[in-house]
Amino acid sequence: MTARLLMSEEPVTVGWVLRRLAAASITAVLVGYGVKDYIASESLRLGVIGGCGYCAPEITDYLIKYVKARGQKEVNNVKIKPRGKKTKK
């Protein structure tokens, strides 16, 4: 994960990198706790944890874009009524 971010050719900010590392780390810890009792093989458990941690930043970015787009749609739907004038029905 860190190597992928360091080798990226697109310009990134420190906050962007920290957000992605935090999302991957938190997801990996929670998945690790969740699969501890269900997967007996250590290598398979580490593979599942790594895969979930690897895809977590992309899912987080998608959810942030979705929420922003949904919020902007709701803001655009609100129409401002002029003060003192009644609307015609």
Secondary structure as the mmCIF struct_conf table of DSSP 4:
data_model
#
loop_
_struct_conf.conf_type_id
_struct_conf.id
_struct_conf.beg_label_comp_id
_struct_conf.beg_label_asym_id
_struct_conf.beg_label_seq_id
_struct_conf.end_label_comp_id
_struct_conf.end_label_asym_id
_struct_conf.end_label_seq_id
HELX_RH_AL_P HELX_RH_AL_P1 THR A 2 LEU A 6
TURN_TY1_P TURN_TY1_P1 MET A 7 MET A 7
BEND BEND1 GLU A 10 GLU A 10
HELX_RH_AL_P HELX_RH_AL_P2 VAL A 14 VAL A 35
TURN_TY1_P TURN_TY1_P2 LYS A 36 TYR A 38
HELX_RH_AL_P HELX_RH_AL_P3 GLU A 42 ASN A 77
HELX_LH_PP_P HELX_LH_PP_P1 ILE A 80 PRO A 82
TURN_TY1_P TURN_TY1_P3 ARG A 83 GLY A 84
HELX_LH_PP_P HELX_LH_PP_P2 LYS A 86 LYS A 88
#
